[in-house]
Structure formats: structure tokens, C-alpha cells
Amino acid sequence: MSDIEIAQQARMEQIIPLAQSRLGLDPLQLDPYGHYKAKISLDVMNDLADKPDGKLILVTAVSPTPAGEGKTTTTIGLSDALNRIGKKSMVCVREPSMGPCFGMKGGAAGGGYAQVVPMEDINLHFTGDLHAIAAAHNLLSAMIDNHIHHGNALDLDVRKITWGRVMDMNDRALRQINVGLGGAANGFPREDGFDIVVASEVMAIFCLSNTLKELKQRLANIQIGYSLDGTARLAKDLNAQGAMSALLKEALKPNLVQTLENNPAFVHGGPFANIAHGCNSVIATKMALKLTDYVVTEAGFGADLGAEKFIDIKCRKSDIKPDIAVIVATVKALKYHGGLNIKELANEDLSALEKGMENLKRHLSNMQDQFGLPCIVAINHFEQDSDAEINLIKTTVESFGAKAIVAKHWAEGGAGAEDLAQAVVTMLDESHAECRFLYQDDEPLLDKITAVATKIYGAKDVAIDNKVLAKLEKFSETHSHVPVCMAKTPYSFSGDARLLGAVSGHTITVRDVRLSRGAEFIVVLCGDIMTMPGLPKIPAAERIDISDAGEISGLF
């Protein structure tokens, strides 16, 4: 059966009884969205303040390939497996963006028998969080042009407006546009453009805020552009933060759903990891750590992007740290990194597999040596995998100083990941390592960029032209203490998606830098990365349909 067929046959429990029995929540602390989805009151955190935190398990992966690695699937399967072996566990993952759902991915709620449900709802609109984020972002955009139209008391330089617009769909035609055309009644003409919602600074602020008060403060500090004399202008100069916060009030509450095995799951927040910081909301993670003994969360794309940002941005700002990392790899993905054509990945090829292991080795070394985390490699199993290939991964990983466990959660659900769950629990019991940051707050911004490029990406140096360097120096005057958020292709350690494996000695080219003043980080645009993706030649949207009876097909 397909993923959506499996999800449609799931026997879900009603969300309020599930929240009562599994999490000890009072029905009055939940706002149900139908029978199987609910938002959790933020007041729950006050009630749980004195309760100790559970263990935080970070699931990451090798560099992604067209073959798929199954990171979200592994995250869900591992949490189900922990519950099966008698541990109280909860999963925390991001909300899917509809852009990739209709573009490359076709869905992002796990797969096989390791999914979060209701799958169609989660992939399509869900509880409306991403729409609320888009509305808050675009409200500020409208207020900027309205202010200019009605006299421009802030003396905004229309050539230096840094706040654009967003939508939750891949549309390359909107990357760079002109607005205000059609005469004086429509405002002043100027250049503008769209990003995808998950790249919005409002999304980043939403996911990094601990409270509604903090959300409002961060929104107030969003930089919208500059005045003619070069003074930075902020959202609070337009008094926009109150209305923006009002739009986000309900969205800020974590979304509670369940896995196919009726275990609780938070699905909340959705920044991309290639152009944003790639992890679910701080509120959901912290709440889950109070409600359960083990929290399994993921960071987007490979460990060089998602895991690095999870630690250097999310953990730095939220005072939480993962206790262990699980790195997901597949035989197919490693053979692809070893140079094997995608059409040949089902064939046994130990030579390509051995070569591709260098990609896994780099990610494993980064997590262990740079961040100090104990690691387990999860081999996400496919039926075409040969015993010889599995054994090669196990023995090679052992030579790297780690352990690899086969997991069959896609086909068997939590039962197929019990060995992985037991290995994780054992390592957590035995390890006393503490996660550390890659760089310190007081290091110069350029040094932070260089640290990520050289220590994580294996680059020899960083190339930044004088114009971009001048912007970075300007940001350093007021924001030298903030972390950097690298926006880079997820498919390679370099800025070139074609360079697979564990490329090293390359140069990372920084095309631009942007100040996310409210989120408090610097976005570093590398290579040709885009903050508004385009649809592929054959988008997933062409396969998605709905029957006369209202049954959706084509999501996966």
C-alpha cells in the first residue's frame, strides 16, 4: 500500500482522551480542531515548571539524495519503538510546507508504517499555522507600502526596503517583482519580491519564541529597511507588532496529533533547513520534554545544515541541548554518494557503497568531534538491501568509532525499530557527554561563517566580495553577538549540488548576507541557493487528486 492508503486505514484515537491518558492533560487545556487534532494551551508550561526535563534525541541524516533517507520516518518510528519497550516517548517534528508537498516531496508526514496522522490534514492546511505566519508577514509588508503612500513620515528609502512578501507555494515568477504600478492611487512603484513562508523571519521568530510576550518583542525588532539618512527602521516604528502578534496568538500553541500507533506527537513550526534554521518550535520541544521522558525530534536535511543550526541557533537561544544524535543513512543514499547512478541503486555494489561511506563518516565526525554528541547510525532498511551491504555499513561504522543498527520501521512500524530504541536508551544511560557549540557568541561574524564552512563543510576558505563584506561589517556594529544561519544547497558539503560524497578543500562563496534582527541571527546566502523555490518539471501536484467522495490520493 502507498503511504496515504496506510494513513487512511489508520484507527486513530480521539485526541482529547489520548491527551488525558498519555500526557495527563486536562481537556480544558486543549483546543480541539475536530476529533484528531488539538492545540495545547501555553499555560501548560506554568503547571509543569518544576518537572524535570526528559532526554532529547536529535535525529539527523547523511546529505540528502533523490533516493530518500527517511529522517522523519525514522524519527516517528524511533519514538513508537521507545513506547513499545516501555519508555514514555513523544515525537516533535515540523509542519510541512505546501510548497514542497506540491513540488518535490508530495508530503512530509513520515512514511510506511511510521507516520503522523491525520496525514492529509497535516500536509494540507493543518491548523492554519503557516497561513497565520504568512498573514502576519504580509500585514507588515502592506503597512510599509501604506506608510510610504501616506506621506512617509519615517523617511523610508524605497530603494532600501529589506522586507518583502511571502506565500506558501513554490513560485519562481515571484522572486523579483515590481509593485505599486498603475498610478498614484496604488502607491509608489518599487522593486519587491516573494520568499516562501518557511523562509520568513516571522517563521523563525515564531519557532524561537518561548512566550507570546517574547514573540511580540521579537516581531517589534524586525528590520524593515533604512531611512534616507541610513537609519535602520523597525516594525515597531510602524507599531505593527501588536496586530502581527494577534494574528499569531492561536498558531503559537503547539499542535497535538498522533502516530499510526496512537502515540502523541507535536507537529509545530516549519522553517526549512537549507534557507532557515530547520527545526520545530522551541515551545513544542520544551513542552514535550516536560510531558514525557524521551523526546525524539529531527533537524532538516543533512547534519551539516539541520543539526548544525539546531545546535548553534535553536539550542543556543532556548537553553536546551540534545543528549544524543541518531544519524540516518540508507544503502541507496550511500551508494549514490559513491557515484552510482540512481537507476542502479537497487543493485548490490559494495565498491560504490564503500566510497559513499565517506559522506556518513564526515557527518558522524562532525557530530561527535565538533559538537561532542554520542551518536548511533540508523540504517533505514529497504528490501533490496543485501546482507553484504548491511554488514559493510556496520563494520565500517564500527571502524569510525560508532555503532550502526538496522531499523525496519517503514515496513514494520515501531516493532521494526526496537533494536534501535534499545541501543539509544543504553547509550543515554552510559554516556555523560555534553553537547557544545561550534563557536562562541563573542567571535566575529566572519569567524563564525568560516568556522561552519571549514569545520563542518570541510572547505578550505570562504569567498566574500567587498560589497557583501561591507554589509557584514555594518551588521557587526550592532549584532556581532548573534549566530549565523547558513543558506546553502543541502545536497553537498560544498555550494555545488553536483559535488557528492565528502568533498573537501573547496571554497564556499557567500553571495549575500541578511540581518534577521527579530530572530537574532544573520542569514548567509551561499552559492545559488534561492529563498523562493521553483516547481520541478513534473511537480507532485500533477499526481494529487480528490475523488467525488472527497478521498485524497497522490500524497506520499
Backbone torsions as a table, in degrees:
resi	resn	phi	psi	omega
1	MET	NA	152.8	175.9
2	SER	-76.1	167.3	179.3
3	ASP	-57.4	-45.1	-176.7
4	ILE	-69.1	-33.8	176.9
5	GLU	-66.2	-39.7	176.4
6	ILE	-62.2	-45.6	-179.1
7	ALA	-63.6	-39.2	-177.6
8	GLN	-69.2	-22.1	178.6
9	GLN	-93.0	-0.3	-178.0
10	ALA	-65.8	143.9	174.2
11	ARG	-99.3	94.9	-177.8
12	MET	-82.4	148.8	172.0
13	GLU	-90.2	147.6	175.4
14	GLN	-61.9	140.2	-166.0
15	ILE	-69.6	-33.8	-178.1
16	ILE	-69.5	-48.3	175.8
17	PRO	-61.2	-35.9	178.3
18	LEU	-64.0	-44.3	179.8
19	ALA	-64.1	-34.9	178.1
20	GLN	-68.8	-49.5	-173.2
21	SER	-76.6	-33.8	-173.6
22	ARG	-97.9	-28.1	-175.7
23	LEU	-119.3	-6.3	178.8
24	GLY	70.4	26.0	-178.2
25	LEU	-89.0	146.2	175.7
26	ASP	-80.7	139.6	179.0
27	PRO	-53.7	-29.6	-179.9
28	LEU	-72.3	-11.2	176.8
29	GLN	-89.5	1.1	-178.9
30	LEU	-117.8	142.1	170.4
31	ASP	-111.9	99.9	-175.5
32	PRO	-71.4	140.0	172.0
33	TYR	-112.3	80.7	-171.9
34	GLY	81.5	-157.9	-174.3
35	HIS	-86.8	-22.6	-166.6
36	TYR	-125.0	8.5	176.6
37	LYS	-135.9	147.1	176.2
38	ALA	-155.4	153.8	170.7
39	LYS	-102.0	145.7	-176.3
40	ILE	-104.7	132.0	179.5
41	SER	-59.6	140.5	177.8
42	LEU	-68.7	-18.5	178.9
43	ASP	-64.9	-18.0	177.8
44	VAL	-55.8	-35.8	-178.2
45	MET	-63.4	-32.7	177.4
46	ASN	-66.7	-39.6	-179.6
47	ASP	-68.4	-26.8	-175.4
48	LEU	-101.6	8.1	-171.2
49	ALA	-56.0	-36.2	-175.7
50	ASP	-89.6	-3.3	-178.6
51	LYS	-81.3	136.5	-179.5
52	PRO	-68.4	153.1	178.7
53	ASP	-76.2	148.7	171.5
54	GLY	-78.8	-173.1	178.0
55	LYS	-86.1	139.2	-179.1
56	LEU	-106.2	119.6	-178.1
57	ILE	-108.1	118.7	-179.5
58	LEU	-97.9	121.1	176.6
59	VAL	-100.3	124.3	178.8
60	THR	-133.9	-165.9	-171.4
61	ALA	-159.5	171.8	169.9
62	VAL	-68.6	171.5	178.0
63	SER	-60.0	131.6	-173.9
64	PRO	-64.9	152.1	-179.8
65	THR	-136.1	167.0	176.7
66	PRO	-62.7	-18.3	179.8
67	ALA	-74.6	-19.7	-179.5
68	GLY	82.9	141.4	-178.6
69	GLU	-110.8	-27.3	177.4
70	GLY	79.5	41.8	-178.5
71	LYS	-68.4	-47.3	178.1
72	THR	-64.4	-41.3	177.8
73	THR	-58.9	-42.7	179.3
74	THR	-67.4	-40.0	177.8
75	THR	-57.3	-47.1	-179.2
76	ILE	-69.4	-45.4	-179.6
77	GLY	-61.3	-38.4	179.4
78	LEU	-66.6	-41.8	178.9
79	SER	-65.1	-41.8	175.8
80	ASP	-60.2	-41.3	-179.0
81	ALA	-66.1	-39.2	177.7
82	LEU	-60.9	-41.6	176.7
83	ASN	-64.7	-34.7	-179.5
84	ARG	-67.9	-30.5	179.7
85	ILE	-92.8	14.6	172.0
86	GLY	94.4	12.2	178.5
87	LYS	-100.8	146.4	178.0
88	LYS	-88.3	106.1	-172.5
89	SER	-127.8	153.4	178.3
90	MET	-141.4	146.4	179.8
91	VAL	-102.3	143.4	175.3
92	CYS	-127.9	112.4	178.9
93	VAL	-131.0	172.0	-178.0
94	ARG	-85.2	159.5	172.5
95	GLU	-79.0	136.2	177.1
96	PRO	-67.2	145.0	169.8
97	SER	-89.6	139.4	-179.5
98	MET	-69.0	-20.8	177.3
99	GLY	-56.0	-58.8	176.9
100	PRO	-66.0	-31.3	178.8
101	CYS	-59.7	-39.3	178.5
102	PHE	-93.0	-4.3	-179.3
103	GLY	-102.8	-95.8	-175.7
104	MET	-90.4	-42.1	-165.8
105	LYS	-82.6	-40.4	-176.8
106	GLY	76.3	6.7	-179.0
107	GLY	147.4	159.8	-177.5
108	ALA	-154.3	55.7	-179.1
109	ALA	-123.7	27.4	-174.8
110	GLY	90.7	-166.2	-178.3
111	GLY	-162.3	164.5	-179.3
112	GLY	59.1	-130.8	-179.9
113	TYR	-98.9	22.0	173.6
114	ALA	-129.8	82.6	-177.0
115	GLN	-134.6	159.3	166.2
116	VAL	-100.1	142.2	-175.6
117	VAL	-133.7	155.8	7.6
118	PRO	-74.9	118.7	-170.3
119	MET	-61.8	-44.0	-179.1
120	GLU	-64.1	-42.8	-179.8
121	ASP	-62.1	-45.3	-177.4
122	ILE	-60.9	-39.2	-179.2
123	ASN	-79.1	-24.7	-174.0
124	LEU	-124.9	99.7	175.8
125	HIS	77.5	-43.0	-179.7
126	PHE	53.0	-122.8	179.1
127	THR	-99.4	10.3	175.8
128	GLY	86.2	10.4	-177.1
129	ASP	-58.7	-47.3	-176.6
130	LEU	-67.0	-31.9	175.4
131	HIS	-66.5	-39.0	179.1
132	ALA	-65.3	-40.2	177.9
133	ILE	-64.4	-43.0	177.2
134	ALA	-61.3	-42.7	-179.2
135	ALA	-63.9	-42.5	179.3
136	ALA	-64.8	-43.4	178.8
137	HIS	-60.9	-49.9	-174.9
138	ASN	-73.7	-22.6	171.8
139	LEU	-61.2	-45.8	178.0
140	LEU	-62.7	-40.0	178.0
141	SER	-59.7	-45.3	-179.9
142	ALA	-65.1	-38.0	-179.7
143	MET	-67.0	-31.6	177.4
144	ILE	-64.5	-51.9	-178.3
145	ASP	-68.0	-32.3	176.3
146	ASN	-65.5	-40.6	179.0
147	HIS	-62.8	-42.8	178.4
148	ILE	-63.3	-42.7	-178.2
149	HIS	-61.8	-36.7	-175.5
150	HIS	-97.1	36.5	169.8
151	GLY	113.3	-19.9	175.5
152	ASN	57.1	56.3	-179.8
153	ALA	-61.6	-25.7	178.5
154	LEU	-82.2	-2.2	178.8
155	ASP	58.0	39.3	-179.3
156	LEU	-63.3	135.4	175.3
157	ASP	-84.0	109.7	-175.7
158	VAL	-65.1	-13.9	176.4
159	ARG	-83.3	-11.5	-175.3
160	LYS	-127.9	36.5	171.0
161	ILE	-79.9	120.7	-176.5
162	THR	-100.2	-3.6	-178.2
163	TRP	-101.5	115.4	179.9
164	GLY	-97.9	-146.8	-179.8
165	ARG	-127.5	165.6	-177.7
166	VAL	-138.7	158.5	168.6
167	MET	-152.5	153.2	-176.1
168	ASP	-93.4	59.1	178.3
169	MET	-157.0	146.7	176.5
170	ASN	-76.4	117.5	-178.9
171	ASP	-150.4	90.0	-175.3
172	ARG	-61.6	-25.2	-178.2
173	ALA	-65.8	-16.8	-177.3
174	LEU	-100.4	3.8	-177.4
175	ARG	-58.2	-41.4	-179.9
176	GLN	-138.8	119.5	-175.2
177	ILE	-137.7	172.1	170.3
178	ASN	-112.0	136.6	177.9
179	VAL	-119.8	167.5	177.1
180	GLY	78.7	16.6	178.5
181	LEU	-79.3	158.1	174.7
182	GLY	104.6	14.3	175.1
183	GLY	105.9	174.7	-172.6
184	ALA	-60.5	-31.2	-178.1
185	ALA	-66.3	-19.1	-176.8
186	ASN	-101.4	13.3	177.5
187	GLY	93.1	-168.4	-178.0
188	PHE	-96.8	128.2	178.4
189	PRO	-61.7	138.5	176.0
190	ARG	-162.2	164.4	176.2
191	GLU	-78.1	144.0	179.7
192	ASP	-150.4	-172.3	178.7
193	GLY	-177.3	165.7	-179.5
194	PHE	-113.1	139.8	163.8
195	ASP	-108.3	167.1	172.3
196	ILE	-78.3	149.5	-173.5
197	VAL	-52.6	-40.2	-175.1
198	VAL	-70.4	-8.5	173.6
199	ALA	-96.9	-2.7	-178.4
200	SER	-66.1	143.4	173.8
201	GLU	-64.5	-27.6	176.2
202	VAL	-62.8	-39.3	175.4
203	MET	-60.9	-45.5	179.5
204	ALA	-61.4	-45.3	178.3
205	ILE	-61.5	-45.6	178.1
206	PHE	-53.8	-44.2	-175.6
207	CYS	-81.1	-18.2	-177.8
208	LEU	-101.6	-6.3	-177.1
209	SER	-85.7	138.1	179.7
210	ASN	-89.4	-25.1	-175.9
211	THR	-144.1	167.0	174.9
212	LEU	-63.3	-36.9	178.0
213	LYS	-61.3	-45.6	179.0
214	GLU	-65.1	-39.2	176.8
215	LEU	-55.8	-47.4	-178.3
216	LYS	-64.3	-40.7	179.1
217	GLN	-64.4	-41.5	-179.9
218	ARG	-68.0	-42.2	177.9
219	LEU	-60.6	-37.7	179.1
220	ALA	-61.3	-30.4	-175.5
221	ASN	-90.7	3.7	175.3
222	ILE	-59.7	131.4	176.8
223	GLN	-88.0	126.0	-177.2
224	ILE	-100.9	-16.1	-179.1
225	GLY	159.0	-155.2	-177.0
226	TYR	-133.4	151.8	172.3
227	SER	-80.9	173.6	-179.2
228	LEU	-62.8	-25.3	178.8
229	ASP	-92.4	7.5	175.7
230	GLY	90.9	5.0	178.7
231	THR	-75.4	133.3	177.5
232	ALA	-67.6	135.2	177.4
233	ARG	-112.3	138.2	-172.7
234	LEU	-118.0	165.7	178.6
235	ALA	-58.9	-34.4	-179.4
236	LYS	-68.5	-20.3	175.2
237	ASP	-67.3	-23.1	175.3
238	LEU	-98.3	0.0	-176.7
239	ASN	56.1	43.4	-175.0
240	ALA	-92.4	-18.9	-169.1
241	GLN	-64.8	-31.4	-178.9
242	GLY	-66.0	-49.5	-179.7
243	ALA	-66.7	-38.2	178.0
244	MET	-62.5	-42.7	179.5
245	SER	-65.5	-36.9	178.9
246	ALA	-61.8	-38.2	177.8
247	LEU	-66.6	-26.0	-174.6
248	LEU	-101.1	-0.4	-173.5
249	LYS	-55.3	-50.5	-178.5
250	GLU	-75.6	-36.4	-179.4
251	ALA	-61.1	-31.6	-176.1
252	LEU	-65.9	-19.7	178.4
253	LYS	-73.6	131.8	-179.5
254	PRO	-60.5	145.1	177.9
255	ASN	-92.0	123.6	177.3
256	LEU	-101.7	125.4	172.4
257	VAL	-132.6	-154.0	-178.8
258	GLN	-148.1	162.3	174.3
259	THR	-86.2	174.1	177.1
260	LEU	-59.5	-23.7	-179.4
261	GLU	-97.1	17.2	174.3
262	ASN	64.5	31.1	172.4
263	ASN	-96.5	143.6	-175.4
264	PRO	-65.8	148.2	-179.5
265	ALA	-146.5	135.5	170.6
266	PHE	-96.8	128.9	174.5
267	VAL	-124.9	103.6	-167.7
268	HIS	-155.4	123.8	179.8
269	GLY	82.0	149.1	-175.0
270	GLY	-153.9	46.1	177.6
271	PRO	-69.2	137.7	174.1
272	PHE	-64.7	153.6	178.6
273	ALA	-93.3	-19.1	178.2
274	ASN	-82.3	-23.6	179.8
275	ILE	-126.3	-2.9	176.6
276	ALA	-141.5	-157.4	-172.0
277	HIS	-97.6	-0.8	158.9
278	GLY	65.6	33.3	177.3
279	CYS	-146.9	160.5	-176.8
280	ASN	-69.7	178.4	-172.3
281	SER	-68.3	147.4	174.4
282	VAL	-61.2	-40.3	-178.9
283	ILE	-59.4	-47.1	-178.8
284	ALA	-64.4	-42.7	-179.1
285	THR	-63.7	-47.0	-178.7
286	LYS	-65.4	-38.6	178.7
287	MET	-66.0	-42.2	178.9
288	ALA	-63.1	-38.3	179.4
289	LEU	-64.0	-27.1	177.4
290	LYS	-84.0	-28.9	-173.9
291	LEU	-86.9	-23.4	-175.7
292	THR	-136.1	171.9	-178.8
293	ASP	-90.3	-24.5	178.7
294	TYR	-135.1	128.9	176.9
295	VAL	-117.7	124.0	179.3
296	VAL	-107.2	118.8	-178.6
297	THR	-129.1	165.7	-179.0
298	GLU	-125.7	160.6	171.3
299	ALA	-126.2	140.2	-169.1
300	GLY	-64.9	151.5	177.1
301	PHE	54.7	-152.0	-177.9
302	GLY	-76.3	171.5	-177.5
303	ALA	-64.5	-25.6	-179.1
304	ASP	-67.0	-25.8	178.4
305	LEU	-104.0	-71.3	-174.2
306	GLY	-60.5	-50.9	-176.0
307	ALA	-66.7	-38.8	178.9
308	GLU	-60.8	-44.4	-179.2
309	LYS	-73.4	-35.6	176.0
310	PHE	-54.5	-45.1	-176.8
311	ILE	-79.9	-51.2	-172.0
312	ASP	-77.2	-19.5	178.4
313	ILE	-112.3	-64.1	-174.7
314	LYS	-62.3	-50.5	-177.3
315	CYS	-66.8	-38.7	179.6
316	ARG	-60.0	-37.6	-174.6
317	LYS	-91.2	-15.4	-173.7
318	SER	-113.8	-3.9	179.6
319	ASP	60.2	38.2	169.7
320	ILE	-125.3	156.1	178.2
321	LYS	-144.3	143.3	176.4
322	PRO	-70.2	149.2	178.4
323	ASP	-93.8	-19.3	-177.3
324	ILE	-160.6	153.7	174.4
325	ALA	-118.7	137.1	172.5
326	VAL	-111.3	119.8	-178.3
327	ILE	-102.3	117.9	-176.9
328	VAL	-87.2	133.3	175.9
329	ALA	-140.4	153.6	172.8
330	THR	-126.3	155.7	176.3
331	VAL	-58.6	-43.7	-177.6
332	LYS	-63.3	-45.6	-178.5
333	ALA	-62.7	-41.4	-179.5
334	LEU	-68.7	-35.9	176.3
335	LYS	-67.5	-34.6	176.5
336	TYR	-64.1	-42.6	176.8
337	HIS	-68.5	-19.3	175.6
338	GLY	-85.9	4.5	174.2
339	GLY	100.7	4.0	-177.9
340	LEU	-78.8	138.5	178.0
341	ASN	-64.3	145.6	-175.9
342	ILE	-60.3	-29.7	179.9
343	LYS	-72.5	-13.8	-176.4
344	GLU	-107.5	5.6	-172.1
345	LEU	-66.8	-23.0	179.6
346	ALA	-76.5	-12.9	-179.4
347	ASN	-86.3	141.3	176.4
348	GLU	-64.4	130.5	179.1
349	ASP	-152.6	91.2	-175.8
350	LEU	-68.9	-30.1	-179.8
351	SER	-66.3	-47.8	178.1
352	ALA	-64.6	-38.7	179.3
353	LEU	-62.0	-45.8	-179.6
354	GLU	-62.5	-40.6	178.1
355	LYS	-65.4	-41.0	-178.9
356	GLY	-70.1	-18.3	178.1
357	MET	-60.5	-19.3	178.8
358	GLU	-62.7	-32.8	177.2
359	ASN	-64.7	-46.3	177.6
360	LEU	-62.4	-40.8	-179.3
361	LYS	-60.1	-42.8	179.9
362	ARG	-63.0	-46.5	179.5
363	HIS	-63.3	-41.9	179.8
364	LEU	-63.7	-44.5	178.7
365	SER	-62.1	-42.1	179.0
366	ASN	-59.6	-46.6	-177.0
367	MET	-68.4	-38.5	-178.5
368	GLN	-79.1	-48.7	-170.6
369	ASP	-87.5	-38.8	-177.8
370	GLN	-83.6	-40.4	-176.3
371	PHE	-104.5	-9.0	174.9
372	GLY	73.0	23.3	-176.7
373	LEU	-95.3	136.6	168.8
374	PRO	-66.6	142.5	-172.9
375	CYS	-132.5	147.4	169.0
376	ILE	-127.4	137.5	175.5
377	VAL	-92.9	125.5	175.6
378	ALA	-99.7	116.9	176.5
379	ILE	-87.3	101.5	179.9
380	ASN	-72.4	111.2	-165.7
381	HIS	-81.6	137.5	170.5
382	PHE	-117.5	149.0	-175.5
383	GLU	-64.4	-22.2	179.6
384	GLN	-79.1	-11.0	-177.6
385	ASP	-64.4	130.3	178.5
386	SER	-87.9	158.5	177.7
387	ASP	-60.3	-38.1	-179.6
388	ALA	-63.6	-38.9	-179.7
389	GLU	-69.3	-43.3	178.0
390	ILE	-61.3	-44.6	-179.7
391	ASN	-64.2	-35.7	178.6
392	LEU	-64.2	-42.7	178.4
393	ILE	-62.9	-45.5	-178.6
394	LYS	-59.6	-49.5	-177.0
395	THR	-68.3	-36.8	179.9
396	THR	-68.6	-41.4	178.4
397	VAL	-63.4	-38.3	176.4
398	GLU	-60.3	-38.0	177.8
399	SER	-68.2	-20.7	175.6
400	PHE	-83.5	-4.5	-179.9
401	GLY	88.1	24.4	179.6
402	ALA	-136.4	-174.0	-177.8
403	LYS	-128.3	138.6	178.2
404	ALA	-114.3	132.9	-178.2
405	ILE	-122.7	131.3	175.4
406	VAL	-75.3	134.0	178.6
407	ALA	-128.1	131.5	-176.5
408	LYS	-118.9	38.2	-175.8
409	HIS	-67.1	-30.0	-179.8
410	TRP	-59.9	-42.7	-177.1
411	ALA	-89.8	-28.9	-170.4
412	GLU	-120.4	1.1	-177.2
413	GLY	68.7	-152.6	-177.6
414	GLY	-57.9	-31.5	179.9
415	ALA	-60.2	-31.8	-179.0
416	GLY	-78.5	-5.8	-179.6
417	ALA	-119.0	14.3	-178.4
418	GLU	-63.9	-37.4	177.6
419	ASP	-62.5	-40.7	177.8
420	LEU	-64.1	-45.0	-179.8
421	ALA	-60.6	-43.6	-179.8
422	GLN	-65.2	-38.3	178.4
423	ALA	-65.4	-38.7	178.5
424	VAL	-64.7	-46.6	-179.9
425	VAL	-61.7	-43.7	179.4
426	THR	-60.7	-45.2	-179.7
427	MET	-66.1	-38.3	177.6
428	LEU	-63.6	-37.5	179.5
429	ASP	-69.7	-32.5	-174.0
430	GLU	-93.3	-25.1	-173.7
431	SER	-92.8	143.2	176.5
432	HIS	-126.7	22.7	179.8
433	ALA	-70.4	153.6	178.3
434	GLU	-124.6	129.6	-179.2
435	CYS	-62.2	141.1	178.5
436	ARG	-128.1	160.3	179.9
437	PHE	-83.4	159.0	-179.7
438	LEU	-76.6	-30.9	-178.8
439	TYR	-145.9	165.5	-178.8
440	GLN	-100.2	157.7	-177.2
441	ASP	-57.9	-36.5	-172.7
442	ASP	-84.2	2.2	176.3
443	GLU	-74.8	147.1	177.6
444	PRO	-59.3	151.3	-178.3
445	LEU	-57.5	-41.8	-179.8
446	LEU	-64.1	-35.5	177.6
447	ASP	-67.8	-34.3	177.8
448	LYS	-66.7	-43.5	177.2
449	ILE	-61.1	-44.6	-179.3
450	THR	-65.0	-36.7	179.1
451	ALA	-61.7	-45.7	179.1
452	VAL	-64.8	-44.4	-176.6
453	ALA	-64.1	-42.5	-174.8
454	THR	-87.3	-43.6	-175.6
455	LYS	-78.7	-34.5	-176.9
456	ILE	-100.0	-45.7	-176.9
457	TYR	-85.9	-12.4	-178.0
458	GLY	74.1	19.4	-178.7
459	ALA	-74.8	157.7	176.3
460	LYS	-84.4	-41.0	179.3
461	ASP	-157.6	180.0	-179.6
462	VAL	-122.5	132.6	178.9
463	ALA	-106.5	120.9	178.4
464	ILE	-134.4	124.0	-179.5
465	ASP	-74.7	167.9	-171.8
466	ASN	-63.0	-34.5	-179.5
467	LYS	-65.1	-44.8	179.0
468	VAL	-69.7	-38.3	178.7
469	LEU	-61.9	-36.6	178.2
470	ALA	-64.9	-39.2	176.5
471	LYS	-63.3	-42.3	-179.6
472	LEU	-63.1	-40.5	178.5
473	GLU	-66.3	-35.9	176.8
474	LYS	-64.6	-44.2	177.6
475	PHE	-62.6	-33.0	-177.3
476	SER	-64.6	-24.0	-178.7
477	GLU	-62.9	-32.4	-177.3
478	THR	-121.5	-18.1	-172.1
479	HIS	-134.7	37.8	179.1
480	SER	-68.9	-17.6	-174.8
481	HIS	-85.4	-7.9	-171.9
482	VAL	-87.9	158.2	176.5
483	PRO	-75.7	169.4	177.9
484	VAL	-108.2	142.1	179.3
485	CYS	-114.8	102.5	-174.8
486	MET	-77.6	125.6	175.5
487	ALA	-105.8	110.0	-169.3
488	LYS	-150.1	157.4	174.6
489	THR	-55.3	136.8	179.6
490	PRO	-82.3	-9.9	-168.6
491	TYR	-88.0	-7.3	-176.8
492	SER	-148.2	154.7	172.1
493	PHE	-69.9	-16.4	178.1
494	SER	-95.4	-171.8	173.9
495	GLY	-90.5	2.6	-178.3
496	ASP	-111.7	113.5	-175.3
497	ALA	-61.5	-17.6	-177.7
498	ARG	-81.0	-15.2	-176.7
499	LEU	-90.7	98.3	-173.8
500	LEU	-92.0	-171.6	177.7
501	GLY	72.5	-131.6	-179.0
502	ALA	-127.1	58.2	-179.5
503	VAL	-53.8	142.0	179.7
504	SER	-145.4	166.9	179.0
505	GLY	74.6	11.6	-178.0
506	HIS	-89.7	177.5	177.0
507	THR	-113.1	129.4	174.6
508	ILE	-91.1	119.5	-178.7
509	THR	-95.8	122.4	178.6
510	VAL	-94.2	114.9	-176.4
511	ARG	-84.6	-32.2	-178.2
512	ASP	-165.2	162.9	173.4
513	VAL	-132.6	143.1	179.7
514	ARG	-130.8	139.7	177.7
515	LEU	-91.2	117.1	169.7
516	SER	-97.0	86.7	-169.7
517	ARG	-69.6	-36.7	178.9
518	GLY	-73.2	-41.4	177.9
519	ALA	-75.0	-20.1	178.7
520	GLU	66.4	55.5	165.9
521	PHE	-153.9	164.7	177.9
522	ILE	-104.0	123.5	175.4
523	VAL	-84.7	126.0	-177.6
524	VAL	-112.6	107.6	-177.7
525	LEU	-85.9	119.0	-175.4
526	CYS	-113.6	141.5	176.2
527	GLY	60.5	-137.5	-176.6
528	ASP	-105.6	23.7	-178.8
529	ILE	-60.4	140.1	-178.7
530	MET	-114.4	142.0	176.8
531	THR	-92.4	-0.9	167.7
532	MET	-128.7	102.4	-178.8
533	PRO	-67.4	164.6	172.1
534	GLY	-110.5	163.7	175.6
535	LEU	-78.2	148.2	175.9
536	PRO	-73.0	173.5	-178.4
537	LYS	-57.1	-41.8	175.9
538	ILE	-119.8	90.2	-177.0
539	PRO	-69.9	154.0	177.5
540	ALA	-58.9	-24.8	179.5
541	ALA	-56.2	-29.3	-179.2
542	GLU	-68.3	-20.6	-178.1
543	ARG	-98.3	-12.4	-176.6
544	ILE	-87.4	133.1	-176.2
545	ASP	-148.6	171.9	176.0
546	ILE	-140.5	136.9	-178.2
547	SER	-81.2	170.1	177.9
548	ASP	-61.6	-24.9	179.5
549	ALA	-86.1	-0.7	177.5
550	GLY	90.3	12.8	-179.8
551	GLU	-90.2	124.2	-177.8
552	ILE	-84.0	142.2	174.6
553	SER	-133.0	162.1	174.9
554	GLY	94.9	-15.8	172.8
555	LEU	-75.3	144.6	179.8
556	PHE	-152.4	NA	NA
